[in-house]
Amino acid sequence: MKKATLLLASLVVLALVGLRLAYANPMVSATLDGIAELAGGDPDGSGQVVINISPGSGEICYDLTVTGIEPATAAHIHHAPVGVNGPIVVALTAPSSGSSQDCVTIDKDLAKDILQHPEEYYVNVHNADYPAGAIRGQLSR
């Protein structure tokens, strides 16, 4: 199990390095786990999200990867600090097969705010077993 965890962590680091080089836009990211879910998430779940933000166009591109949870049914960016649930501000494609990547256009002011204050936003992933959220992670630069 430790080898698998180390391998997963290494792959996440390599993916992050690759994404940073591939995109010139500023990025924010989060590590997701079940412990961060306020309603009690999946204790076996974990994940990573990297979001590249283009505040001028309002486009965000993300790469969301999860492991240790049943198939995801939804994923979102919410507006709230650590320890607080908040409203959905961006719907993401659910990583139902373990990962999802997409680009979406959002309000330019929202894109700027996420970039300037990432700690005020979090990403969570939902599934049938944990409809309130299986895993969650606060964004940071």
N, CA, C and O atoms as CSV, one atom per row, in Angstrom:
chain,resi,resn,atom,element,x,y,z
A,1,MET,N,N,0.820,-1.195,0.000
A,1,MET,CA,C,0.000,0.000,0.000
A,1,MET,C,C,0.864,1.258,0.000
A,1,MET,O,O,0.534,2.236,-0.670
A,2,LYS,N,N,1.974,1.237,0.752
A,2,LYS,CA,C,2.841,2.409,0.801
A,2,LYS,C,C,3.474,2.679,-0.552
A,2,LYS,O,O,3.649,3.835,-0.937
A,3,LYS,N,N,3.822,1.618,-1.281
A,3,LYS,CA,C,4.397,1.794,-2.612
A,3,LYS,C,C,3.379,2.435,-3.549
A,3,LYS,O,O,3.729,3.305,-4.348
A,4,ALA,N,N,2.129,2.011,-3.456
A,4,ALA,CA,C,1.083,2.573,-4.303
A,4,ALA,C,C,0.865,4.049,-3.985
A,4,ALA,O,O,0.685,4.865,-4.890
A,5,THR,N,N,0.881,4.390,-2.699
A,5,THR,CA,C,0.707,5.788,-2.295
A,5,THR,C,C,1.866,6.638,-2.786
A,5,THR,O,O,1.663,7.748,-3.278
A,6,LEU,N,N,3.076,6.121,-2.656
A,6,LEU,CA,C,4.261,6.841,-3.136
A,6,LEU,C,C,4.203,7.009,-4.642
A,6,LEU,O,O,4.528,8.078,-5.158
A,7,LEU,N,N,3.795,5.974,-5.352
A,7,LEU,CA,C,3.679,6.054,-6.801
A,7,LEU,C,C,2.640,7.098,-7.191
A,7,LEU,O,O,2.886,7.906,-8.087
A,8,LEU,N,N,1.487,7.094,-6.536
A,8,LEU,CA,C,0.448,8.070,-6.837
A,8,LEU,C,C,0.947,9.490,-6.566
A,8,LEU,O,O,0.726,10.388,-7.378
A,9,ALA,N,N,1.608,9.695,-5.445
A,9,ALA,CA,C,2.134,11.027,-5.118
A,9,ALA,C,C,3.150,11.476,-6.164
A,9,ALA,O,O,3.158,12.642,-6.558
A,10,SER,N,N,4.005,10.564,-6.616
A,10,SER,CA,C,5.005,10.897,-7.637
A,10,SER,C,C,4.339,11.283,-8.949
A,10,SER,O,O,4.760,12.231,-9.613
A,11,LEU,N,N,3.298,10.547,-9.317
A,11,LEU,CA,C,2.584,10.857,-10.553
A,11,LEU,C,C,1.894,12.205,-10.478
A,11,LEU,O,O,1.874,12.951,-11.457
A,12,VAL,N,N,1.329,12.522,-9.320
A,12,VAL,CA,C,0.677,13.824,-9.142
A,12,VAL,C,C,1.696,14.949,-9.280
A,12,VAL,O,O,1.427,15.954,-9.937
A,13,VAL,N,N,2.865,14.785,-8.663
A,13,VAL,CA,C,3.917,15.810,-8.755
A,13,VAL,C,C,4.349,15.986,-10.204
A,13,VAL,O,O,4.486,17.116,-10.673
A,14,LEU,N,N,4.564,14.894,-10.912
A,14,LEU,CA,C,4.953,14.989,-12.314
A,14,LEU,C,C,3.873,15.660,-13.148
A,14,LEU,O,O,4.181,16.466,-14.025
A,15,ALA,N,N,2.628,15.340,-12.889
A,15,ALA,CA,C,1.524,15.961,-13.617
A,15,ALA,C,C,1.475,17.461,-13.347
A,15,ALA,O,O,1.251,18.256,-14.260
A,16,LEU,N,N,1.681,17.836,-12.109
A,16,LEU,CA,C,1.665,19.264,-11.763
A,16,LEU,C,C,2.797,20.010,-12.452
A,16,LEU,O,O,2.590,21.108,-12.969
A,17,VAL,N,N,3.974,19.434,-12.465
A,17,VAL,CA,C,5.111,20.058,-13.141
A,17,VAL,C,C,4.808,20.191,-14.625
A,17,VAL,O,O,5.055,21.239,-15.221
A,18,GLY,N,N,4.277,19.135,-15.219
A,18,GLY,CA,C,3.937,19.174,-16.638
A,18,GLY,C,C,2.881,20.208,-16.951
A,18,GLY,O,O,2.990,20.923,-17.947
A,19,LEU,N,N,1.859,20.301,-16.118
A,19,LEU,CA,C,0.813,21.299,-16.337
A,19,LEU,C,C,1.344,22.712,-16.180
A,19,LEU,O,O,0.963,23.603,-16.939
A,20,ARG,N,N,2.207,22.927,-15.220
A,20,ARG,CA,C,2.775,24.257,-15.009
A,20,ARG,C,C,3.560,24.694,-16.245
A,20,ARG,O,O,3.499,25.858,-16.640
A,21,LEU,N,N,4.290,23.774,-16.849
A,21,LEU,CA,C,5.053,24.102,-18.045
A,21,LEU,C,C,4.157,24.271,-19.260
A,21,LEU,O,O,4.458,25.064,-20.152
A,22,ALA,N,N,3.062,23.533,-19.301
A,22,ALA,CA,C,2.191,23.548,-20.469
A,22,ALA,C,C,1.319,24.797,-20.547
A,22,ALA,O,O,0.902,25.176,-21.641
A,23,TYR,N,N,1.036,25.437,-19.440
A,23,TYR,CA,C,0.147,26.586,-19.428
A,23,TYR,C,C,0.884,27.819,-18.916
A,23,TYR,O,O,1.565,27.773,-17.891
A,24,ALA,N,N,0.734,28.926,-19.650
A,24,ALA,CA,C,1.360,30.173,-19.225
A,24,ALA,C,C,0.483,30.923,-18.222
A,24,ALA,O,O,0.962,31.828,-17.539
A,25,ASN,N,N,-0.787,30.557,-18.130
A,25,ASN,CA,C,-1.698,31.250,-17.223
A,25,ASN,C,C,-1.405,30.882,-15.777
A,25,ASN,O,O,-0.905,29.794,-15.491
A,26,PRO,N,N,-1.720,31.801,-14.868
A,26,PRO,CA,C,-1.564,31.487,-13.445
A,26,PRO,C,C,-2.434,30.298,-13.056
A,26,PRO,O,O,-3.469,30.040,-13.671
A,27,MET,N,N,-1.995,29.580,-12.024
A,27,MET,CA,C,-2.762,28.419,-11.611
A,27,MET,C,C,-2.944,28.376,-10.113
A,27,MET,O,O,-2.174,28.957,-9.348
A,28,VAL,N,N,-3.990,27.669,-9.716
A,28,VAL,CA,C,-4.257,27.345,-8.324
A,28,VAL,C,C,-4.481,25.845,-8.269
A,28,VAL,O,O,-4.767,25.214,-9.286
A,29,SER,N,N,-4.349,25.278,-7.077
A,29,SER,CA,C,-4.522,23.834,-6.961
A,29,SER,C,C,-5.034,23.493,-5.566
A,29,SER,O,O,-5.085,24.336,-4.671
A,30,ALA,N,N,-5.407,22.234,-5.418
A,30,ALA,CA,C,-5.852,21.742,-4.111
A,30,ALA,C,C,-5.629,20.240,-4.045
A,30,ALA,O,O,-5.728,19.526,-5.043
A,31,THR,N,N,-5.326,19.789,-2.848
A,31,THR,CA,C,-5.311,18.371,-2.535
A,31,THR,C,C,-6.625,18.080,-1.825
A,31,THR,O,O,-6.979,18.765,-0.866
A,32,LEU,N,N,-7.345,17.075,-2.287
A,32,LEU,CA,C,-8.670,16.761,-1.758
A,32,LEU,C,C,-8.617,15.493,-0.914
A,32,LEU,O,O,-7.885,14.554,-1.226
A,33,ASP,N,N,-9.407,15.481,0.163
A,33,ASP,CA,C,-9.555,14.264,0.966
A,33,ASP,C,C,-10.905,14.276,1.674
A,33,ASP,O,O,-11.581,15.303,1.736
A,34,GLY,N,N,-11.278,13.137,2.196
A,34,GLY,CA,C,-12.569,13.002,2.865
A,34,GLY,C,C,-12.634,13.697,4.208
A,34,GLY,O,O,-13.713,14.085,4.654
A,35,ILE,N,N,-11.497,13.858,4.856
A,35,ILE,CA,C,-11.454,14.497,6.172
A,35,ILE,C,C,-11.900,15.956,6.100
A,35,ILE,O,O,-12.488,16.473,7.049
A,36,ALA,N,N,-11.623,16.618,4.985
A,36,ALA,CA,C,-11.966,18.035,4.837
A,36,ALA,C,C,-13.457,18.265,4.637
A,36,ALA,O,O,-13.933,19.388,4.807
A,37,GLU,N,N,-14.203,17.222,4.280
A,37,GLU,CA,C,-15.646,17.377,4.092
A,37,GLU,C,C,-16.324,17.565,5.449
A,37,GLU,O,O,-16.139,16.747,6.350
A,38,LEU,N,N,-17.096,18.621,5.600
A,38,LEU,CA,C,-17.707,18.956,6.886
A,38,LEU,C,C,-18.759,17.944,7.320
A,38,LEU,O,O,-18.930,17.696,8.514
A,39,ALA,N,N,-19.465,17.359,6.355
A,39,ALA,CA,C,-20.501,16.377,6.687
A,39,ALA,C,C,-19.914,14.976,6.860
A,39,ALA,O,O,-20.643,14.014,7.102
A,40,GLY,N,N,-18.610,14.874,6.735
A,40,GLY,CA,C,-17.953,13.575,6.825
A,40,GLY,C,C,-17.877,12.924,5.467
A,40,GLY,O,O,-18.859,12.360,4.984
A,41,GLY,N,N,-16.713,13.000,4.848
A,41,GLY,CA,C,-16.521,12.437,3.524
A,41,GLY,C,C,-15.962,11.029,3.585
A,41,GLY,O,O,-15.909,10.409,4.647
A,42,ASP,N,N,-15.551,10.541,2.442
A,42,ASP,CA,C,-15.000,9.204,2.307
A,42,ASP,C,C,-13.586,9.173,2.890
A,42,ASP,O,O,-12.698,9.837,2.354
A,43,PRO,N,N,-13.348,8.421,3.975
A,43,PRO,CA,C,-12.032,8.404,4.602
A,43,PRO,C,C,-10.943,7.793,3.713
A,43,PRO,O,O,-9.755,8.021,3.942
A,44,ASP,N,N,-11.343,7.023,2.706
A,44,ASP,CA,C,-10.374,6.416,1.796
A,44,ASP,C,C,-10.104,7.275,0.568
A,44,ASP,O,O,-9.199,6.980,-0.213
A,45,GLY,N,N,-10.876,8.321,0.398
A,45,GLY,CA,C,-10.789,9.123,-0.820
A,45,GLY,C,C,-9.688,10.156,-0.793
A,45,GLY,O,O,-9.340,10.694,0.257
A,46,SER,N,N,-9.145,10.424,-1.969
A,46,SER,CA,C,-8.162,11.495,-2.123
A,46,SER,C,C,-8.216,11.985,-3.562
A,46,SER,O,O,-8.801,11.338,-4.430
A,47,GLY,N,N,-7.608,13.117,-3.797
A,47,GLY,CA,C,-7.595,13.661,-5.142
A,47,GLY,C,C,-6.730,14.888,-5.255
A,47,GLY,O,O,-6.162,15.372,-4.276
A,48,GLN,N,N,-6.644,15.378,-6.464
A,48,GLN,CA,C,-5.843,16.557,-6.773
A,48,GLN,C,C,-6.547,17.307,-7.885
A,48,GLN,O,O,-7.072,16.698,-8.817
A,49,VAL,N,N,-6.561,18.633,-7.790
A,49,VAL,CA,C,-7.080,19.465,-8.867
A,49,VAL,C,C,-6.075,20.573,-9.139
A,49,VAL,O,O,-5.526,21.175,-8.216
A,50,VAL,N,N,-5.845,20.828,-10.406
A,50,VAL,CA,C,-5.016,21.938,-10.858
A,50,VAL,C,C,-5.876,22.764,-11.793
A,50,VAL,O,O,-6.457,22.240,-12.744
A,51,ILE,N,N,-5.957,24.069,-11.518
A,51,ILE,CA,C,-6.814,24.962,-12.300
A,51,ILE,C,C,-5.960,26.086,-12.851
A,51,ILE,O,O,-5.347,26.839,-12.094
A,52,ASN,N,N,-5.921,26.199,-14.173
A,52,ASN,CA,C,-5.246,27.303,-14.849
A,52,ASN,C,C,-6.284,28.361,-15.143
A,52,ASN,O,O,-7.347,28.067,-15.690
A,53,ILE,N,N,-5.971,29.603,-14.776
A,53,ILE,CA,C,-6.953,30.683,-14.868
A,53,ILE,C,C,-6.455,31.768,-15.812
A,53,ILE,O,O,-5.326,32.245,-15.694
A,54,SER,N,N,-7.306,32.144,-16.740
A,54,SER,CA,C,-7.046,33.270,-17.620
A,54,SER,C,C,-8.040,34.364,-17.264
A,54,SER,O,O,-9.143,34.403,-17.807
A,55,PRO,N,N,-7.648,35.272,-16.336
A,55,PRO,CA,C,-8.615,36.264,-15.870
A,55,PRO,C,C,-9.091,37.219,-16.964
A,55,PRO,O,O,-10.203,37.739,-16.883
A,56,GLY,N,N,-8.270,37.455,-17.979
A,56,GLY,CA,C,-8.666,38.355,-19.056
A,56,GLY,C,C,-9.826,37.825,-19.876
A,56,GLY,O,O,-10.687,38.593,-20.305
A,57,SER,N,N,-9.855,36.524,-20.096
A,57,SER,CA,C,-10.932,35.924,-20.888
A,57,SER,C,C,-11.986,35.245,-20.012
A,57,SER,O,O,-13.080,34.935,-20.484
A,58,GLY,N,N,-11.659,35.014,-18.744
A,58,GLY,CA,C,-12.576,34.313,-17.859
A,58,GLY,C,C,-12.565,32.814,-18.074
A,58,GLY,O,O,-13.454,32.111,-17.592
A,59,GLU,N,N,-11.571,32.315,-18.789
A,59,GLU,CA,C,-11.513,30.875,-19.024
A,59,GLU,C,C,-10.675,30.203,-17.940
A,59,GLU,O,O,-9.598,30.675,-17.578
A,60,ILE,N,N,-11.200,29.090,-17.436
A,60,ILE,CA,C,-10.416,28.248,-16.548
A,60,ILE,C,C,-10.309,26.864,-17.180
A,60,ILE,O,O,-11.269,26.356,-17.760
A,61,CYS,N,N,-9.139,26.270,-17.060
A,61,CYS,CA,C,-8.918,24.902,-17.522
A,61,CYS,C,C,-8.455,24.113,-16.311
A,61,CYS,O,O,-7.606,24.572,-15.547
A,62,TYR,N,N,-9.011,22.933,-16.140
A,62,TYR,CA,C,-8.701,22.166,-14.941
A,62,TYR,C,C,-8.412,20.719,-15.272
A,62,TYR,O,O,-8.835,20.184,-16.297
A,63,ASP,N,N,-7.670,20.106,-14.360
A,63,ASP,CA,C,-7.370,18.678,-14.404
A,63,ASP,C,C,-7.678,18.162,-13.000
A,63,ASP,O,O,-7.013,18.534,-12.034
A,64,LEU,N,N,-8.682,17.309,-12.897
A,64,LEU,CA,C,-9.170,16.796,-11.618
A,64,LEU,C,C,-9.000,15.283,-11.601
A,64,LEU,O,O,-9.508,14.583,-12.477
A,65,THR,N,N,-8.284,14.785,-10.600
A,65,THR,CA,C,-8.032,13.354,-10.469
A,65,THR,C,C,-8.437,12.912,-9.074
A,65,THR,O,O,-8.114,13.573,-8.087
A,66,VAL,N,N,-9.156,11.778,-8.995
A,66,VAL,CA,C,-9.588,11.243,-7.702
A,66,VAL,C,C,-9.250,9.758,-7.628
A,66,VAL,O,O,-9.108,9.083,-8.648
A,67,THR,N,N,-9.126,9.269,-6.400
A,67,THR,CA,C,-8.894,7.850,-6.173
A,67,THR,C,C,-9.517,7.462,-4.836
A,67,THR,O,O,-9.669,8.296,-3.944
A,68,GLY,N,N,-9.872,6.193,-4.710
A,68,GLY,CA,C,-10.384,5.680,-3.450
A,68,GLY,C,C,-11.824,6.007,-3.155
A,68,GLY,O,O,-12.273,5.845,-2.020
A,69,ILE,N,N,-12.577,6.472,-4.170
A,69,ILE,CA,C,-14.000,6.749,-3.982
A,69,ILE,C,C,-14.801,5.998,-5.047
A,69,ILE,O,O,-14.271,5.622,-6.092
A,70,GLU,N,N,-16.075,5.789,-4.762
A,70,GLU,CA,C,-16.971,5.228,-5.769
A,70,GLU,C,C,-17.109,6.256,-6.897
A,70,GLU,O,O,-16.747,7.416,-6.702
A,71,PRO,N,N,-17.618,5.867,-8.065
A,71,PRO,CA,C,-17.697,6.808,-9.193
A,71,PRO,C,C,-18.340,8.137,-8.819
A,71,PRO,O,O,-19.386,8.184,-8.172
A,72,ALA,N,N,-17.694,9.201,-9.237
A,72,ALA,CA,C,-18.161,10.555,-8.940
A,72,ALA,C,C,-19.411,10.872,-9.759
A,72,ALA,O,O,-19.550,10.453,-10.909
A,73,THR,N,N,-20.309,11.619,-9.134
A,73,THR,CA,C,-21.537,12.053,-9.803
A,73,THR,C,C,-21.552,13.554,-10.062
A,73,THR,O,O,-22.324,14.029,-10.895
A,74,ALA,N,N,-20.702,14.312,-9.352
A,74,ALA,CA,C,-20.651,15.762,-9.525
A,74,ALA,C,C,-19.339,16.288,-8.944
A,74,ALA,O,O,-18.709,15.647,-8.103
A,75,ALA,N,N,-18.950,17.462,-9.414
A,75,ALA,CA,C,-17.773,18.157,-8.881
A,75,ALA,C,C,-17.997,19.657,-9.077
A,75,ALA,O,O,-18.581,20.085,-10.073
A,76,HIS,N,N,-17.521,20.447,-8.112
A,76,HIS,CA,C,-17.780,21.887,-8.147
A,76,HIS,C,C,-16.637,22.676,-7.515
A,76,HIS,O,O,-15.832,22.148,-6.748
A,77,ILE,N,N,-16.600,23.958,-7.866
A,77,ILE,CA,C,-15.854,24.954,-7.099
A,77,ILE,C,C,-16.898,25.703,-6.286
A,77,ILE,O,O,-17.896,26.180,-6.824
A,78,HIS,N,N,-16.655,25.801,-4.976
A,78,HIS,CA,C,-17.550,26.515,-4.069
A,78,HIS,C,C,-16.832,27.742,-3.516
A,78,HIS,O,O,-15.603,27.778,-3.462
A,79,HIS,N,N,-17.598,28.737,-3.110
A,79,HIS,CA,C,-17.037,29.942,-2.496
A,79,HIS,C,C,-17.254,29.886,-0.988
A,79,HIS,O,O,-18.362,30.115,-0.502
A,80,ALA,N,N,-16.185,29.578,-0.251
A,80,ALA,CA,C,-16.222,29.567,1.217
A,80,ALA,C,C,-14.826,29.241,1.731
A,80,ALA,O,O,-14.074,28.514,1.082
A,81,PRO,N,N,-14.485,29.778,2.894
A,81,PRO,CA,C,-13.179,29.466,3.491
A,81,PRO,C,C,-13.177,28.079,4.133
A,81,PRO,O,O,-14.201,27.396,4.164
A,82,VAL,N,N,-12.038,27.681,4.633
A,82,VAL,CA,C,-11.889,26.405,5.325
A,82,VAL,C,C,-12.921,26.307,6.446
A,82,VAL,O,O,-13.145,27.273,7.175
A,83,GLY,N,N,-13.546,25.144,6.582
A,83,GLY,CA,C,-14.468,24.902,7.680
A,83,GLY,C,C,-15.873,25.420,7.482
A,83,GLY,O,O,-16.694,25.362,8.397
A,84,VAL,N,N,-16.160,25.932,6.283
A,84,VAL,CA,C,-17.482,26.489,6.000
A,84,VAL,C,C,-17.952,25.935,4.660
A,84,VAL,O,O,-17.168,25.844,3.715
A,85,ASN,N,N,-19.224,25.568,4.573
A,85,ASN,CA,C,-19.800,25.200,3.288
A,85,ASN,C,C,-20.278,26.457,2.587
A,85,ASN,O,O,-20.772,27.387,3.225
A,86,GLY,N,N,-20.129,26.480,1.270
A,86,GLY,CA,C,-20.529,27.658,0.515
A,86,GLY,C,C,-21.227,27.305,-0.774
A,86,GLY,O,O,-21.321,26.134,-1.141
A,87,PRO,N,N,-21.716,28.319,-1.462
A,87,PRO,CA,C,-22.460,28.089,-2.699
A,87,PRO,C,C,-21.549,27.635,-3.844
A,87,PRO,O,O,-20.361,27.958,-3.883
A,88,ILE,N,N,-22.129,26.892,-4.757
A,88,ILE,CA,C,-21.424,26.490,-5.971
A,88,ILE,C,C,-21.247,27.718,-6.849
A,88,ILE,O,O,-22.198,28.464,-7.083
A,89,VAL,N,N,-20.016,27.927,-7.341
A,89,VAL,CA,C,-19.771,29.030,-8.265
A,89,VAL,C,C,-19.357,28.534,-9.650
A,89,VAL,O,O,-19.508,29.255,-10.637
A,90,VAL,N,N,-18.836,27.305,-9.729
A,90,VAL,CA,C,-18.459,26.716,-11.017
A,90,VAL,C,C,-18.740,25.220,-10.968
A,90,VAL,O,O,-18.297,24.531,-10.048
A,91,ALA,N,N,-19.468,24.721,-11.947
A,91,ALA,CA,C,-19.674,23.275,-12.079
A,91,ALA,C,C,-18.519,22.698,-12.898
A,91,ALA,O,O,-18.140,23.245,-13.933
A,92,LEU,N,N,-17.971,21.590,-12.418
A,92,LEU,CA,C,-16.897,20.890,-13.114
A,92,LEU,C,C,-17.430,19.547,-13.595
A,92,LEU,O,O,-18.415,19.039,-13.058
A,93,THR,N,N,-16.789,18.979,-14.593
A,93,THR,CA,C,-17.165,17.654,-15.060
A,93,THR,C,C,-16.767,16.634,-13.998
A,93,THR,O,O,-15.623,16.618,-13.542
A,94,ALA,N,N,-17.709,15.790,-13.611
A,94,ALA,CA,C,-17.437,14.777,-12.583
A,94,ALA,C,C,-16.387,13.787,-13.090
A,94,ALA,O,O,-16.499,13.289,-14.210
A,95,PRO,N,N,-15.373,13.498,-12.276
A,95,PRO,CA,C,-14.354,12.526,-12.667
A,95,PRO,C,C,-14.847,11.096,-12.433
A,95,PRO,O,O,-14.277,10.361,-11.626
A,96,SER,N,N,-15.904,10.709,-13.140
A,96,SER,CA,C,-16.577,9.432,-12.891
A,96,SER,C,C,-15.680,8.224,-13.146
A,96,SER,O,O,-15.893,7.162,-12.560
A,97,SER,N,N,-14.690,8.371,-14.005
A,97,SER,CA,C,-13.769,7.259,-14.253
A,97,SER,C,C,-12.409,7.504,-13.600
A,97,SER,O,O,-11.430,6.830,-13.920
A,98,GLY,N,N,-12.356,8.473,-12.681
A,98,GLY,CA,C,-11.117,8.757,-11.955
A,98,GLY,C,C,-10.463,10.071,-12.307
A,98,GLY,O,O,-9.647,10.579,-11.538
A,99,SER,N,N,-10.806,10.642,-13.465
A,99,SER,CA,C,-10.240,11.944,-13.795
A,99,SER,C,C,-11.144,12.666,-14.784
A,99,SER,O,O,-11.928,12.046,-15.503
A,100,SER,N,N,-11.020,13.974,-14.803
A,100,SER,CA,C,-11.723,14.798,-15.780
A,100,SER,C,C,-10.885,16.038,-16.056
A,100,SER,O,O,-10.206,16.560,-15.172
A,101,GLN,N,N,-10.946,16.489,-17.275
A,101,GLN,CA,C,-10.248,17.694,-17.704
A,101,GLN,C,C,-11.207,18.468,-18.605
A,101,GLN,O,O,-11.943,17.881,-19.398
A,102,ASP,N,N,-11.185,19.783,-18.470
A,102,ASP,CA,C,-12.050,20.592,-19.321
A,102,ASP,C,C,-11.638,22.047,-19.181
A,102,ASP,O,O,-10.886,22.413,-18.278
A,103,CYS,N,N,-12.136,22.860,-20.079
A,103,CYS,CA,C,-12.009,24.308,-19.991
A,103,CYS,C,C,-13.416,24.885,-20.031
A,103,CYS,O,O,-14.245,24.465,-20.838
A,104,VAL,N,N,-13.678,25.841,-19.164
A,104,VAL,CA,C,-14.982,26.492,-19.125
A,104,VAL,C,C,-14.781,27.991,-18.988
A,104,VAL,O,O,-13.785,28.455,-18.433
A,105,THR,N,N,-15.737,28.730,-19.499
A,105,THR,CA,C,-15.703,30.184,-19.365
A,105,THR,C,C,-16.587,30.578,-18.198
A,105,THR,O,O,-17.736,30.151,-18.090
A,106,ILE,N,N,-16.023,31.404,-17.323
A,106,ILE,CA,C,-16.759,31.905,-16.165
A,106,ILE,C,C,-16.697,33.428,-16.185
A,106,ILE,O,O,-15.981,34.012,-16.999
A,107,ASP,N,N,-17.425,34.054,-15.315
A,107,ASP,CA,C,-17.390,35.506,-15.193
A,107,ASP,C,C,-15.957,35.976,-14.932
A,107,ASP,O,O,-15.262,35.399,-14.096
A,108,LYS,N,N,-15.514,37.006,-15.631
A,108,LYS,CA,C,-14.130,37.495,-15.490
A,108,LYS,C,C,-13.825,37.935,-14.061
A,108,LYS,O,O,-12.727,37.695,-13.559
A,109,ASP,N,N,-14.790,38.576,-13.405
A,109,ASP,CA,C,-14.569,39.011,-12.024
A,109,ASP,C,C,-14.396,37.811,-11.093
A,109,ASP,O,O,-13.589,37.854,-10.165
A,110,LEU,N,N,-15.151,36.745,-11.341
A,110,LEU,CA,C,-15.004,35.528,-10.549
A,110,LEU,C,C,-13.627,34.910,-10.794
A,110,LEU,O,O,-12.966,34.483,-9.847
A,111,ALA,N,N,-13.196,34.858,-12.036
A,111,ALA,CA,C,-11.866,34.311,-12.354
A,111,ALA,C,C,-10.780,35.095,-11.623
A,111,ALA,O,O,-9.865,34.503,-11.051
A,112,LYS,N,N,-10.876,36.408,-11.640
A,112,LYS,CA,C,-9.887,37.252,-10.944
A,112,LYS,C,C,-9.923,36.999,-9.442
A,112,LYS,O,O,-8.876,36.919,-8.799
A,113,ASP,N,N,-11.128,36.872,-8.878
A,113,ASP,CA,C,-11.239,36.671,-7.437
A,113,ASP,C,C,-10.676,35.317,-7.015
A,113,ASP,O,O,-9.997,35.223,-5.993
A,114,ILE,N,N,-10.951,34.272,-7.790
A,114,ILE,CA,C,-10.383,32.960,-7.469
A,114,ILE,C,C,-8.862,33.030,-7.499
A,114,ILE,O,O,-8.193,32.457,-6.639
A,115,LEU,N,N,-8.323,33.725,-8.479
A,115,LEU,CA,C,-6.866,33.850,-8.593
A,115,LEU,C,C,-6.280,34.680,-7.453
A,115,LEU,O,O,-5.228,34.335,-6.915
A,116,GLN,N,N,-6.946,35.764,-7.083
A,116,GLN,CA,C,-6.434,36.653,-6.032
A,116,GLN,C,C,-6.670,36.098,-4.631
A,116,GLN,O,O,-5.879,36.362,-3.725
A,117,HIS,N,N,-7.741,35.337,-4.440
A,117,HIS,CA,C,-8.104,34.835,-3.112
A,117,HIS,C,C,-8.464,33.348,-3.167
A,117,HIS,O,O,-9.578,32.976,-2.798
A,118,PRO,N,N,-7.552,32.501,-3.617
A,118,PRO,CA,C,-7.903,31.083,-3.769
A,118,PRO,C,C,-8.315,30.412,-2.460
A,118,PRO,O,O,-9.090,29.455,-2.471
A,119,GLU,N,N,-7.803,30.905,-1.342
A,119,GLU,CA,C,-8.127,30.302,-0.042
A,119,GLU,C,C,-9.596,30.474,0.333
A,119,GLU,O,O,-10.067,29.853,1.285
A,120,GLU,N,N,-10.316,31.306,-0.401
A,120,GLU,CA,C,-11.744,31.516,-0.151
A,120,GLU,C,C,-12.620,30.601,-1.022
A,120,GLU,O,O,-13.838,30.764,-1.077
A,121,TYR,N,N,-11.986,29.648,-1.694
A,121,TYR,CA,C,-12.705,28.723,-2.580
A,121,TYR,C,C,-12.237,27.302,-2.317
A,121,TYR,O,O,-11.091,27.075,-1.926
A,122,TYR,N,N,-13.133,26.347,-2.534
A,122,TYR,CA,C,-12.754,24.948,-2.418
A,122,TYR,C,C,-13.388,24.139,-3.546
A,122,TYR,O,O,-14.373,24.556,-4.156
A,123,VAL,N,N,-12.806,22.984,-3.805
A,123,VAL,CA,C,-13.339,22.042,-4.786
A,123,VAL,C,C,-13.800,20.823,-4.023
A,123,VAL,O,O,-13.113,20.356,-3.114
A,124,ASN,N,N,-14.962,20.303,-4.387
A,124,ASN,CA,C,-15.361,19.017,-3.826
A,124,ASN,C,C,-15.964,18.135,-4.892
A,124,ASN,O,O,-16.432,18.599,-5.932
A,125,VAL,N,N,-15.938,16.838,-4.598
A,125,VAL,CA,C,-16.421,15.818,-5.516
A,125,VAL,C,C,-17.464,14.997,-4.766
A,125,VAL,O,O,-17.244,14.592,-3.625
A,126,HIS,N,N,-18.588,14.757,-5.408
A,126,HIS,CA,C,-19.712,14.029,-4.814
A,126,HIS,C,C,-19.863,12.665,-5.484
A,126,HIS,O,O,-19.438,12.469,-6.622
A,127,ASN,N,N,-20.473,11.726,-4.762
A,127,ASN,CA,C,-20.873,10.453,-5.354
A,127,ASN,C,C,-22.120,9.952,-4.642
A,127,ASN,O,O,-22.617,10.606,-3.725
A,128,ALA,N,N,-22.627,8.803,-5.057
A,128,ALA,CA,C,-23.877,8.279,-4.484
A,128,ALA,C,C,-23.731,7.972,-2.996
A,128,ALA,O,O,-24.670,8.181,-2.228
A,129,ASP,N,N,-22.565,7.479,-2.582
A,129,ASP,CA,C,-22.350,7.160,-1.168
A,129,ASP,C,C,-22.227,8.408,-0.304
A,129,ASP,O,O,-22.598,8.393,0.870
A,130,TYR,N,N,-21.710,9.484,-0.878
A,130,TYR,CA,C,-21.493,10.743,-0.158
A,130,TYR,C,C,-22.078,11.888,-0.988
A,130,TYR,O,O,-21.330,12.644,-1.609
A,131,PRO,N,N,-23.399,12.022,-1.003
A,131,PRO,CA,C,-24.022,13.049,-1.839
A,131,PRO,C,C,-23.685,14.477,-1.407
A,131,PRO,O,O,-23.749,15.394,-2.226
A,132,ALA,N,N,-23.333,14.680,-0.152
A,132,ALA,CA,C,-22.938,16.014,0.307
A,132,ALA,C,C,-21.467,16.296,-0.002
A,132,ALA,O,O,-21.014,17.433,0.134
A,133,GLY,N,N,-20.736,15.292,-0.407
A,133,GLY,CA,C,-19.332,15.448,-0.770
A,133,GLY,C,C,-18.487,14.310,-0.248
A,133,GLY,O,O,-18.476,14.030,0.951
A,134,ALA,N,N,-17.774,13.650,-1.153
A,134,ALA,CA,C,-16.883,12.552,-0.772
A,134,ALA,C,C,-15.509,13.070,-0.388
A,134,ALA,O,O,-14.906,12.594,0.574
A,135,ILE,N,N,-15.009,14.057,-1.148
A,135,ILE,CA,C,-13.694,14.647,-0.868
A,135,ILE,C,C,-13.756,16.146,-1.132
A,135,ILE,O,O,-14.573,16.626,-1.917
A,136,ARG,N,N,-12.879,16.863,-0.462
A,136,ARG,CA,C,-12.859,18.327,-0.556
A,136,ARG,C,C,-11.437,18.812,-0.369
A,136,ARG,O,O,-10.637,18.190,0.329
A,137,GLY,N,N,-11.132,19.950,-1.014
A,137,GLY,CA,C,-9.830,20.583,-0.827
A,137,GLY,C,C,-9.901,22.066,-1.081
A,137,GLY,O,O,-10.526,22.511,-2.044
A,138,GLN,N,N,-9.254,22.844,-0.209
A,138,GLN,CA,C,-9.219,24.293,-0.336
A,138,GLN,C,C,-8.182,24.671,-1.378
A,138,GLN,O,O,-7.098,24.091,-1.417
A,139,LEU,N,N,-8.511,25.645,-2.225
A,139,LEU,CA,C,-7.582,26.079,-3.254
A,139,LEU,C,C,-6.456,26.904,-2.657
A,139,LEU,O,O,-6.626,27.572,-1.637
A,140,SER,N,N,-5.309,26.848,-3.306
A,140,SER,CA,C,-4.154,27.693,-2.943
A,140,SER,C,C,-3.308,27.888,-4.179
A,140,SER,O,O,-3.474,27.190,-5.179
A,141,ARG,N,N,-2.393,28.849,-4.102
A,141,ARG,CA,C,-1.468,29.073,-5.222
A,141,ARG,C,C,-0.316,28.139,-5.143
A,141,ARG,O,O,0.569,28.175,-5.999
